[in-house]
Amino acid sequence: MKRIHIASCNWLTILYLSAIFWFGCPGLDQEEAQVVSTPKAQFTLTREQTHNKFSRAIPPALTVPSGAVVEVLTEEASDNQLHLNSNSSDVVNVKMDPIHPLTGPVYVEGAEVGDVLAVTLHEIELGDWGWVAVFPEFGFLADEFTEPYLRTFALGKDVNTVQFSDKITLPLKPFPGVMGVAPDTDEMLSTIPPRANGGNMDNPYMTQGTTVYFPVLVKGALFSVGDTHAVQGLGEVCGTAIEAPMRIVYQVEVIKGRKIQEPQYETDDYYAVTAFATTLDEAAKKAVRYLVDYLVAEHGLDRTEAYVLCSLAGDLHIAEVVDVPHVLVTMHIAKSVLGM
C-alpha cells in the first residue's frame, strides 16, 4: 500500500493528489512528481540550532503540532573542525566533544510517554562537500588500521555519484546517521551508541521516503536529527561514512495506542524493526522478537506462526558495528508477503 502523508490541504488538493495516485499524471517526470508529493515545510531550523547530547534536560529549539512538516539544516559530523581542504594530518586534531551536532530538539504537541512518534523523511538534499576518515583507535578494525586517513569530496544538491578511484564510482544515497527522541534522563548522554531512543543508528535504509517510528520516552518527544551521510555501507566499519551537511524535510505525527520498545521503520516495500545491544547475538535475538511482536499485534498471527514466518521471509541485517561494543541489527519483511 502506498503511504501518503499530507500535512494540510484543501479538497481540491485532495482530488488532485487522488487523481495522480489512481491515474498517474501525464507529462510529469519522476523529479517533477516528487515535487508534487513533497509537502511544503511549515517550520525551519538552522545549523546554529544544534546540540550534541541526548537528554530530556535539553530545551526544545522548536514546538510544533502533530502533522507538522519541518525543514532542518544539518552540519557535518565534525561540526566544522574539518573542511574541504583538510588533509590526513588534521584528523588527529579533531576533538570528540563537538562531534554529532544534532539539529533540534523539536517538541511535538500531544506526544506523551508511551506513544509512538512517526517521522517521515520526505526530502534529503546534499550539502556542498563531504569527508571520510579513519581515526586512530576508532573503527571496527581499529587495532589493524592505526594511521590517520582523510579524503574529502566536492558535493552539491545535484551530485549523484562520487569517484572513489579511476575504476570505482559510488552512487550517493544520503540519509541521517543519527535520529532520536530524548531519553528519560537529565544526564547528558553521548550520541555515539545506538539506544532505545534511536541515536546513532547509522542505518542507510532510513533514507528519503522512509517513515521511522520512535517510542516516546518524555513528554513532547524532543526529536533531533544529524550526523548526515552522503553514502555508507551497512556496518560503517571504518568509523565514518561520507560525512556531509544536508537539508532535510520531515514530517512528525503522534500515534496513540501503539507500543514499541525501540525504533522501527517502513517504506512502500517493507516493514522493519531495529535492536541495539553490546553483542551481535543479543541484538539479533531482540530484532527477531520485535518482528514477532509486530506480526502478532498488526497481522493477527500467533507467536509460533510469526516466528516461523520470520524464518521463511524475514531478513536480518547488521546495520552498525562501529561503536564497539554497541551494535545495531535490523530485520525486514516484505509487505508483499504480508498482503499489504
Beta strands, then each sheet from edge to edge (+ up, - down):
strand 1: 43-45
strand 2: 50-51
strand 3: 53-54
strand 4: 62-64
strand 5: 69-74
strand 6: 102-108
strand 7: 116-126
strand 8: 129-134
strand 9: 149-154
strand 10: 161-163
strand 11: 169-171
strand 12: 175-180
strand 13: 189-190
strand 14: 194-195
strand 15: 198-200
strand 16: 211-215
strand 17: 223-229
strand 18: 246-255
strand 19: 264-266
strand 20: 270-277
strand 21: 314-320
strand 22: 327-334
sheet 1: 1+ 5+ 18- 7+ 16- 19+ 20- 22+ 21-
sheet 2: 2+ 6- 4-
sheet 3: 2+ 6- 17+ 12- 15+ 14-
sheet 4: 3+ 13-
sheet 5: 8+ 9-
sheet 6: 10+ 11-
end
